[in-house]
Amino acid sequence: MDEPAENAADWDALKVSYMWENKRLAHIWEPPHGWDTSSFNHQDTDANGNVTQFFLYSRARQKWSHSLKLEAYGVDGEWVIIEKDKGS
């Protein structure tokens, strides 16, 4: 999918209420692991308003937290959002 917001400030605000329904997170790990997908689990917001999102990786059977910085979005970055084809 395209970037979820036009700038980092908008994305930080949007993360609080972002709808992960029918979407998954694809995240790249250090070699040799490569890309893996996960489903949204929950999020926490600290006292400063910073949102940390937690995702469940079924292959590893573990939850991992990600801050999902917008500047790291994209296939040349660290993470992307994927969505099920609506035509399927």
PDB file as gemmi writes it, atoms N, CA and C in Angstrom:
CRYST1    1.000    1.000    1.000  90.00  90.00  90.00 P 1                      
ATOM      1  N   MET A   1       0.838  -1.183   0.000  1.00  0.00           N  
ATOM      2  CA  MET A   1       0.000   0.000   0.000  1.00  0.00           C  
ATOM      3  C   MET A   1       0.876   1.236   0.000  1.00  0.00           C  
ATOM      4  N   ASP A   2       0.281   2.362  -0.370  1.00  0.00           N  
ATOM      5  CA  ASP A   2       0.981   3.636  -0.301  1.00  0.00           C  
ATOM      6  C   ASP A   2       1.307   3.966   1.148  1.00  0.00           C  
ATOM      7  N   GLU A   3       2.167   4.956   1.347  1.00  0.00           N  
ATOM      8  CA  GLU A   3       2.459   5.403   2.709  1.00  0.00           C  
ATOM      9  C   GLU A   3       1.152   5.744   3.408  1.00  0.00           C  
ATOM     10  N   PRO A   4       1.050   5.430   4.690  1.00  0.00           N  
ATOM     11  CA  PRO A   4      -0.213   5.656   5.394  1.00  0.00           C  
ATOM     12  C   PRO A   4      -0.521   7.122   5.693  1.00  0.00           C  
ATOM     13  N   ALA A   5       0.452   8.016   5.500  1.00  0.00           N  
ATOM     14  CA  ALA A   5       0.239   9.452   5.740  1.00  0.00           C  
ATOM     15  C   ALA A   5       1.256  10.228   4.920  1.00  0.00           C  
ATOM     16  N   GLU A   6       0.982  11.519   4.725  1.00  0.00           N  
ATOM     17  CA  GLU A   6       1.873  12.355   3.920  1.00  0.00           C  
ATOM     18  C   GLU A   6       3.124  12.777   4.662  1.00  0.00           C  
ATOM     19  N   ASN A   7       3.045  12.850   5.988  1.00  0.00           N  
ATOM     20  CA  ASN A   7       4.223  13.257   6.754  1.00  0.00           C  
ATOM     21  C   ASN A   7       4.212  12.556   8.110  1.00  0.00           C  
ATOM     22  N   ALA A   8       5.362  12.609   8.780  1.00  0.00           N  
ATOM     23  CA  ALA A   8       5.524  11.881  10.045  1.00  0.00           C  
ATOM     24  C   ALA A   8       4.564  12.373  11.128  1.00  0.00           C  
ATOM     25  N   ALA A   9       4.308  13.662  11.186  1.00  0.00           N  
ATOM     26  CA  ALA A   9       3.397  14.200  12.210  1.00  0.00           C  
ATOM     27  C   ALA A   9       1.981  13.672  12.011  1.00  0.00           C  
ATOM     28  N   ASP A  10       1.517  13.647  10.758  1.00  0.00           N  
ATOM     29  CA  ASP A  10       0.182  13.110  10.477  1.00  0.00           C  
ATOM     30  C   ASP A  10       0.106  11.623  10.809  1.00  0.00           C  
ATOM     31  N   TRP A  11       1.163  10.869  10.498  1.00  0.00           N  
ATOM     32  CA  TRP A  11       1.182   9.458  10.792  1.00  0.00           C  
ATOM     33  C   TRP A  11       1.180   9.217  12.302  1.00  0.00           C  
ATOM     34  N   ASP A  12       1.956   9.978  13.046  1.00  0.00           N  
ATOM     35  CA  ASP A  12       1.972   9.828  14.503  1.00  0.00           C  
ATOM     36  C   ASP A  12       0.578  10.037  15.087  1.00  0.00           C  
ATOM     37  N   ALA A  13      -0.157  11.009  14.563  1.00  0.00           N  
ATOM     38  CA  ALA A  13      -1.522  11.266  15.041  1.00  0.00           C  
ATOM     39  C   ALA A  13      -2.471  10.154  14.595  1.00  0.00           C  
ATOM     40  N   LEU A  14      -2.295   9.665  13.378  1.00  0.00           N  
ATOM     41  CA  LEU A  14      -3.172   8.641  12.820  1.00  0.00           C  
ATOM     42  C   LEU A  14      -2.973   7.278  13.484  1.00  0.00           C  
ATOM     43  N   LYS A  15      -1.747   6.988  13.942  1.00  0.00           N  
ATOM     44  CA  LYS A  15      -1.468   5.679  14.547  1.00  0.00           C  
ATOM     45  C   LYS A  15      -2.402   5.365  15.710  1.00  0.00           C  
ATOM     46  N   VAL A  16      -2.836   6.391  16.428  1.00  0.00           N  
ATOM     47  CA  VAL A  16      -3.701   6.182  17.594  1.00  0.00           C  
ATOM     48  C   VAL A  16      -4.997   5.479  17.206  1.00  0.00           C  
ATOM     49  N   SER A  17      -5.523   5.784  16.023  1.00  0.00           N  
ATOM     50  CA  SER A  17      -6.813   5.212  15.620  1.00  0.00           C  
ATOM     51  C   SER A  17      -6.745   4.452  14.295  1.00  0.00           C  
ATOM     52  N   TYR A  18      -5.545   4.124  13.827  1.00  0.00           N  
ATOM     53  CA  TYR A  18      -5.399   3.461  12.528  1.00  0.00           C  
ATOM     54  C   TYR A  18      -6.137   2.127  12.523  1.00  0.00           C  
ATOM     55  N   MET A  19      -6.877   1.873  11.465  1.00  0.00           N  
ATOM     56  CA  MET A  19      -7.663   0.642  11.339  1.00  0.00           C  
ATOM     57  C   MET A  19      -6.818  -0.430  10.635  1.00  0.00           C  
ATOM     58  N   TRP A  20      -6.464  -1.473  11.361  1.00  0.00           N  
ATOM     59  CA  TRP A  20      -5.655  -2.560  10.824  1.00  0.00           C  
ATOM     60  C   TRP A  20      -6.509  -3.694  10.258  1.00  0.00           C  
ATOM     61  N   GLU A  21      -7.820  -3.536  10.259  1.00  0.00           N  
ATOM     62  CA  GLU A  21      -8.705  -4.583   9.759  1.00  0.00           C  
ATOM     63  C   GLU A  21      -8.377  -4.891   8.297  1.00  0.00           C  
ATOM     64  N   ASN A  22      -8.249  -6.191   7.988  1.00  0.00           N  
ATOM     65  CA  ASN A  22      -7.915  -6.678   6.641  1.00  0.00           C  
ATOM     66  C   ASN A  22      -6.546  -6.228   6.154  1.00  0.00           C  
ATOM     67  N   LYS A  23      -5.694  -5.804   7.072  1.00  0.00           N  
ATOM     68  CA  LYS A  23      -4.336  -5.380   6.720  1.00  0.00           C  
ATOM     69  C   LYS A  23      -3.356  -6.137   7.592  1.00  0.00           C  
ATOM     70  N   ARG A  24      -2.136  -6.255   7.099  1.00  0.00           N  
ATOM     71  CA  ARG A  24      -1.068  -6.892   7.854  1.00  0.00           C  
ATOM     72  C   ARG A  24       0.175  -6.026   7.745  1.00  0.00           C  
ATOM     73  N   LEU A  25       1.049  -6.212   8.702  1.00  0.00           N  
ATOM     74  CA  LEU A  25       2.337  -5.545   8.693  1.00  0.00           C  
ATOM     75  C   LEU A  25       3.355  -6.505   8.104  1.00  0.00           C  
ATOM     76  N   ALA A  26       4.132  -6.035   7.152  1.00  0.00           N  
ATOM     77  CA  ALA A  26       5.290  -6.783   6.662  1.00  0.00           C  
ATOM     78  C   ALA A  26       6.511  -6.009   7.136  1.00  0.00           C  
ATOM     79  N   HIS A  27       7.407  -6.705   7.816  1.00  0.00           N  
ATOM     80  CA  HIS A  27       8.586  -6.079   8.429  1.00  0.00           C  
ATOM     81  C   HIS A  27       9.809  -6.882   8.023  1.00  0.00           C  
ATOM     82  N   ILE A  28      10.896  -6.186   7.724  1.00  0.00           N  
ATOM     83  CA  ILE A  28      12.125  -6.894   7.363  1.00  0.00           C  
ATOM     84  C   ILE A  28      13.029  -6.981   8.579  1.00  0.00           C  
ATOM     85  N   TRP A  29      13.550  -8.164   8.804  1.00  0.00           N  
ATOM     86  CA  TRP A  29      14.443  -8.435   9.930  1.00  0.00           C  
ATOM     87  C   TRP A  29      15.873  -8.553   9.419  1.00  0.00           C  
ATOM     88  N   GLU A  30      16.797  -8.542  10.334  1.00  0.00           N  
ATOM     89  CA  GLU A  30      18.208  -8.696   9.970  1.00  0.00           C  
ATOM     90  C   GLU A  30      18.424 -10.032   9.254  1.00  0.00           C  
ATOM     91  N   PRO A  31      19.378 -10.068   8.300  1.00  0.00           N  
ATOM     92  CA  PRO A  31      19.689 -11.335   7.631  1.00  0.00           C  
ATOM     93  C   PRO A  31      20.093 -12.387   8.662  1.00  0.00           C  
ATOM     94  N   PRO A  32      19.750 -13.598   8.468  1.00  0.00           N  
ATOM     95  CA  PRO A  32      19.184 -14.191   7.250  1.00  0.00           C  
ATOM     96  C   PRO A  32      17.665 -14.271   7.264  1.00  0.00           C  
ATOM     97  N   HIS A  33      16.990 -13.591   8.175  1.00  0.00           N  
ATOM     98  CA  HIS A  33      15.558 -13.779   8.359  1.00  0.00           C  
ATOM     99  C   HIS A  33      14.688 -13.147   7.278  1.00  0.00           C  
ATOM    100  N   GLY A  34      15.003 -11.947   6.825  1.00  0.00           N  
ATOM    101  CA  GLY A  34      14.229 -11.315   5.762  1.00  0.00           C  
ATOM    102  C   GLY A  34      12.857 -10.841   6.208  1.00  0.00           C  
ATOM    103  N   TRP A  35      11.939 -10.741   5.244  1.00  0.00           N  
ATOM    104  CA  TRP A  35      10.599 -10.229   5.478  1.00  0.00           C  
ATOM    105  C   TRP A  35       9.721 -11.271   6.177  1.00  0.00           C  
ATOM    106  N   ASP A  36       8.841 -10.785   7.044  1.00  0.00           N  
ATOM    107  CA  ASP A  36       7.832 -11.624   7.685  1.00  0.00           C  
ATOM    108  C   ASP A  36       6.589 -10.762   7.881  1.00  0.00           C  
ATOM    109  N   THR A  37       5.440 -11.400   7.924  1.00  0.00           N  
ATOM    110  CA  THR A  37       4.190 -10.661   8.110  1.00  0.00           C  
ATOM    111  C   THR A  37       3.600 -10.957   9.477  1.00  0.00           C  
ATOM    112  N   SER A  38       2.796 -10.016   9.940  1.00  0.00           N  
ATOM    113  CA  SER A  38       2.171 -10.154  11.252  1.00  0.00           C  
ATOM    114  C   SER A  38       0.810  -9.478  11.239  1.00  0.00           C  
ATOM    115  N   SER A  39       0.052  -9.766  12.267  1.00  0.00           N  
ATOM    116  CA  SER A  39      -1.241  -9.114  12.438  1.00  0.00           C  
ATOM    117  C   SER A  39      -1.174  -8.197  13.659  1.00  0.00           C  
ATOM    118  N   PHE A  40      -1.945  -7.135  13.608  1.00  0.00           N  
ATOM    119  CA  PHE A  40      -1.989  -6.174  14.709  1.00  0.00           C  
ATOM    120  C   PHE A  40      -2.554  -6.859  15.946  1.00  0.00           C  
ATOM    121  N   ASN A  41      -1.947  -6.587  17.112  1.00  0.00           N  
ATOM    122  CA  ASN A  41      -2.413  -7.169  18.363  1.00  0.00           C  
ATOM    123  C   ASN A  41      -2.992  -6.098  19.274  1.00  0.00           C  
ATOM    124  N   HIS A  42      -2.188  -5.096  19.637  1.00  0.00           N  
ATOM    125  CA  HIS A  42      -2.659  -3.997  20.476  1.00  0.00           C  
ATOM    126  C   HIS A  42      -1.622  -2.874  20.442  1.00  0.00           C  
ATOM    127  N   GLN A  43      -1.933  -1.773  21.108  1.00  0.00           N  
ATOM    128  CA  GLN A  43      -0.975  -0.671  21.178  1.00  0.00           C  
ATOM    129  C   GLN A  43      -0.992  -0.045  22.552  1.00  0.00           C  
ATOM    130  N   ASP A  44       0.125   0.579  22.898  1.00  0.00           N  
ATOM    131  CA  ASP A  44       0.267   1.316  24.147  1.00  0.00           C  
ATOM    132  C   ASP A  44       0.681   2.744  23.816  1.00  0.00           C  
ATOM    133  N   THR A  45       0.207   3.675  24.602  1.00  0.00           N  
ATOM    134  CA  THR A  45       0.601   5.064  24.469  1.00  0.00           C  
ATOM    135  C   THR A  45       1.252   5.493  25.780  1.00  0.00           C  
ATOM    136  N   ASP A  46       2.487   6.016  25.690  1.00  0.00           N  
ATOM    137  CA  ASP A  46       3.177   6.415  26.919  1.00  0.00           C  
ATOM    138  C   ASP A  46       2.724   7.803  27.367  1.00  0.00           C  
ATOM    139  N   ALA A  47       3.264   8.272  28.478  1.00  0.00           N  
ATOM    140  CA  ALA A  47       2.865   9.555  29.060  1.00  0.00           C  
ATOM    141  C   ALA A  47       3.143  10.734  28.131  1.00  0.00           C  
ATOM    142  N   ASN A  48       4.085  10.569  27.195  1.00  0.00           N  
ATOM    143  CA  ASN A  48       4.411  11.642  26.245  1.00  0.00           C  
ATOM    144  C   ASN A  48       3.567  11.569  24.972  1.00  0.00           C  
ATOM    145  N   GLY A  49       2.663  10.586  24.908  1.00  0.00           N  
ATOM    146  CA  GLY A  49       1.809  10.449  23.737  1.00  0.00           C  
ATOM    147  C   GLY A  49       2.413   9.606  22.630  1.00  0.00           C  
ATOM    148  N   ASN A  50       3.574   8.991  22.865  1.00  0.00           N  
ATOM    149  CA  ASN A  50       4.198   8.138  21.854  1.00  0.00           C  
ATOM    150  C   ASN A  50       3.481   6.797  21.803  1.00  0.00           C  
ATOM    151  N   VAL A  51       3.121   6.381  20.600  1.00  0.00           N  
ATOM    152  CA  VAL A  51       2.371   5.147  20.404  1.00  0.00           C  
ATOM    153  C   VAL A  51       3.319   4.030  19.981  1.00  0.00           C  
ATOM    154  N   THR A  52       3.243   2.914  20.670  1.00  0.00           N  
ATOM    155  CA  THR A  52       3.970   1.710  20.288  1.00  0.00           C  
ATOM    156  C   THR A  52       2.939   0.650  19.952  1.00  0.00           C  
ATOM    157  N   GLN A  53       3.083   0.073  18.771  1.00  0.00           N  
ATOM    158  CA  GLN A  53       2.129  -0.928  18.333  1.00  0.00           C  
ATOM    159  C   GLN A  53       2.753  -2.312  18.444  1.00  0.00           C  
ATOM    160  N   PHE A  54       1.920  -3.278  18.821  1.00  0.00           N  
ATOM    161  CA  PHE A  54       2.372  -4.649  19.000  1.00  0.00           C  
ATOM    162  C   PHE A  54       1.719  -5.538  17.949  1.00  0.00           C  
ATOM    163  N   PHE A  55       2.524  -6.413  17.378  1.00  0.00           N  
ATOM    164  CA  PHE A  55       2.076  -7.287  16.301  1.00  0.00           C  
ATOM    165  C   PHE A  55       2.419  -8.723  16.633  1.00  0.00           C  
ATOM    166  N   LEU A  56       1.550  -9.630  16.216  1.00  0.00           N  
ATOM    167  CA  LEU A  56       1.745 -11.052  16.452  1.00  0.00           C  
ATOM    168  C   LEU A  56       2.293 -11.689  15.186  1.00  0.00           C  
ATOM    169  N   TYR A  57       3.468 -12.281  15.319  1.00  0.00           N  
ATOM    170  CA  TYR A  57       4.100 -13.008  14.225  1.00  0.00           C  
ATOM    171  C   TYR A  57       3.811 -14.486  14.433  1.00  0.00           C  
ATOM    172  N   SER A  58       2.962 -15.049  13.581  1.00  0.00           N  
ATOM    173  CA  SER A  58       2.528 -16.434  13.792  1.00  0.00           C  
ATOM    174  C   SER A  58       3.663 -17.424  13.580  1.00  0.00           C  
ATOM    175  N   ARG A  59       4.576 -17.133  12.655  1.00  0.00           N  
ATOM    176  CA  ARG A  59       5.673 -18.075  12.399  1.00  0.00           C  
ATOM    177  C   ARG A  59       6.555 -18.214  13.635  1.00  0.00           C  
ATOM    178  N   ALA A  60       6.830 -17.099  14.312  1.00  0.00           N  
ATOM    179  CA  ALA A  60       7.666 -17.124  15.515  1.00  0.00           C  
ATOM    180  C   ALA A  60       6.838 -17.340  16.780  1.00  0.00           C  
ATOM    181  N   ARG A  61       5.506 -17.215  16.634  1.00  0.00           N  
ATOM    182  CA  ARG A  61       4.597 -17.323  17.779  1.00  0.00           C  
ATOM    183  C   ARG A  61       4.983 -16.345  18.888  1.00  0.00           C  
ATOM    184  N   GLN A  62       5.306 -15.125  18.477  1.00  0.00           N  
ATOM    185  CA  GLN A  62       5.709 -14.101  19.429  1.00  0.00           C  
ATOM    186  C   GLN A  62       5.095 -12.763  19.044  1.00  0.00           C  
ATOM    187  N   LYS A  63       4.939 -11.913  20.062  1.00  0.00           N  
ATOM    188  CA  LYS A  63       4.528 -10.529  19.850  1.00  0.00           C  
ATOM    189  C   LYS A  63       5.774  -9.666  19.851  1.00  0.00           C  
ATOM    190  N   TRP A  64       5.813  -8.704  18.933  1.00  0.00           N  
ATOM    191  CA  TRP A  64       6.914  -7.748  18.854  1.00  0.00           C  
ATOM    192  C   TRP A  64       6.325  -6.351  18.787  1.00  0.00           C  
ATOM    193  N   SER A  65       7.023  -5.411  19.370  1.00  0.00           N  
ATOM    194  CA  SER A  65       6.578  -4.020  19.300  1.00  0.00           C  
ATOM    195  C   SER A  65       7.348  -3.296  18.210  1.00  0.00           C  
ATOM    196  N   HIS A  66       6.666  -2.353  17.583  1.00  0.00           N  
ATOM    197  CA  HIS A  66       7.275  -1.534  16.534  1.00  0.00           C  
ATOM    198  C   HIS A  66       6.777  -0.106  16.690  1.00  0.00           C  
ATOM    199  N   SER A  67       7.674   0.850  16.515  1.00  0.00           N  
ATOM    200  CA  SER A  67       7.254   2.249  16.547  1.00  0.00           C  
ATOM    201  C   SER A  67       6.766   2.704  15.169  1.00  0.00           C  
ATOM    202  N   LEU A  68       7.120   1.973  14.120  1.00  0.00           N  
ATOM    203  CA  LEU A  68       6.661   2.236  12.751  1.00  0.00           C  
ATOM    204  C   LEU A  68       6.875   3.687  12.331  1.00  0.00           C  
ATOM    205  N   LYS A  69       8.113   4.087  12.306  1.00  0.00           N  
ATOM    206  CA  LYS A  69       8.465   5.440  11.857  1.00  0.00           C  
ATOM    207  C   LYS A  69       8.179   5.574  10.364  1.00  0.00           C  
ATOM    208  N   LEU A  70       7.518   6.631   9.970  1.00  0.00           N  
ATOM    209  CA  LEU A  70       7.126   6.828   8.578  1.00  0.00           C  
ATOM    210  C   LEU A  70       8.337   6.867   7.652  1.00  0.00           C  
ATOM    211  N   GLU A  71       9.450   7.422   8.110  1.00  0.00           N  
ATOM    212  CA  GLU A  71      10.642   7.519   7.256  1.00  0.00           C  
ATOM    213  C   GLU A  71      11.246   6.145   6.936  1.00  0.00           C  
ATOM    214  N   ALA A  72      10.833   5.098   7.641  1.00  0.00           N  
ATOM    215  CA  ALA A  72      11.319   3.741   7.377  1.00  0.00           C  
ATOM    216  C   ALA A  72      10.304   2.926   6.577  1.00  0.00           C  
ATOM    217  N   TYR A  73       9.223   3.572   6.086  1.00  0.00           N  
ATOM    218  CA  TYR A  73       8.186   2.866   5.345  1.00  0.00           C  
ATOM    219  C   TYR A  73       8.637   2.614   3.911  1.00  0.00           C  
ATOM    220  N   GLY A  74       8.278   1.473   3.373  1.00  0.00           N  
ATOM    221  CA  GLY A  74       8.530   1.159   1.971  1.00  0.00           C  
ATOM    222  C   GLY A  74       9.384  -0.082   1.805  1.00  0.00           C  
ATOM    223  N   VAL A  75       9.355  -0.645   0.601  1.00  0.00           N  
ATOM    224  CA  VAL A  75      10.098  -1.875   0.350  1.00  0.00           C  
ATOM    225  C   VAL A  75      11.603  -1.668   0.456  1.00  0.00           C  
ATOM    226  N   ASP A  76      12.063  -0.443   0.334  1.00  0.00           N  
ATOM    227  CA  ASP A  76      13.480  -0.152   0.538  1.00  0.00           C  
ATOM    228  C   ASP A  76      13.748   0.230   1.986  1.00  0.00           C  
ATOM    229  N   GLY A  77      12.709   0.249   2.813  1.00  0.00           N  
ATOM    230  CA  GLY A  77      12.824   0.577   4.221  1.00  0.00           C  
ATOM    231  C   GLY A  77      12.708  -0.666   5.078  1.00  0.00           C  
ATOM    232  N   GLU A  78      11.995  -0.515   6.194  1.00  0.00           N  
ATOM    233  CA  GLU A  78      11.894  -1.614   7.160  1.00  0.00           C  
ATOM    234  C   GLU A  78      10.508  -2.231   7.263  1.00  0.00           C  
ATOM    235  N   TRP A  79       9.482  -1.533   6.775  1.00  0.00           N  
ATOM    236  CA  TRP A  79       8.128  -2.063   6.939  1.00  0.00           C  
ATOM    237  C   TRP A  79       7.196  -1.527   5.867  1.00  0.00           C  
ATOM    238  N   VAL A  80       6.148  -2.291   5.601  1.00  0.00           N  
ATOM    239  CA  VAL A  80       5.072  -1.875   4.702  1.00  0.00           C  
ATOM    240  C   VAL A  80       3.765  -2.425   5.255  1.00  0.00           C  
ATOM    241  N   ILE A  81       2.677  -1.856   4.801  1.00  0.00           N  
ATOM    242  CA  ILE A  81       1.350  -2.361   5.120  1.00  0.00           C  
ATOM    243  C   ILE A  81       0.858  -3.084   3.878  1.00  0.00           C  
ATOM    244  N   ILE A  82       0.373  -4.290   4.077  1.00  0.00           N  
ATOM    245  CA  ILE A  82      -0.198  -5.038   2.970  1.00  0.00           C  
ATOM    246  C   ILE A  82      -1.678  -5.262   3.257  1.00  0.00           C  
ATOM    247  N   GLU A  83      -2.448  -5.341   2.186  1.00  0.00           N  
ATOM    248  CA  GLU A  83      -3.892  -5.482   2.329  1.00  0.00           C  
ATOM    249  C   GLU A  83      -4.357  -6.582   1.403  1.00  0.00           C  
ATOM    250  N   LYS A  84      -5.319  -7.349   1.851  1.00  0.00           N  
ATOM    251  CA  LYS A  84      -5.892  -8.399   1.032  1.00  0.00           C  
ATOM    252  C   LYS A  84      -6.529  -7.779  -0.210  1.00  0.00           C  
ATOM    253  N   ASP A  85      -6.327  -8.414  -1.334  1.00  0.00           N  
ATOM    254  CA  ASP A  85      -6.903  -7.951  -2.581  1.00  0.00           C  
ATOM    255  C   ASP A  85      -8.423  -7.914  -2.458  1.00  0.00           C  
ATOM    256  N   LYS A  86      -9.012  -6.764  -2.680  1.00  0.00           N  
ATOM    257  CA  LYS A  86     -10.456  -6.602  -2.527  1.00  0.00           C  
ATOM    258  C   LYS A  86     -11.241  -7.351  -3.594  1.00  0.00           C  
ATOM    259  N   GLY A  87     -10.555  -7.742  -4.670  1.00  0.00           N  
ATOM    260  CA  GLY A  87     -11.206  -8.485  -5.729  1.00  0.00           C  
ATOM    261  C   GLY A  87     -11.299  -9.970  -5.435  1.00  0.00           C  
ATOM    262  N   SER A  88     -10.663 -10.415  -4.371  1.00  0.00           N  
ATOM    263  CA  SER A  88     -10.663 -11.857  -4.047  1.00  0.00           C  
ATOM    264  C   SER A  88     -11.829 -12.246  -3.194  1.00  0.00           C  
TER     265      SER A  88                                                      
END                                                                             
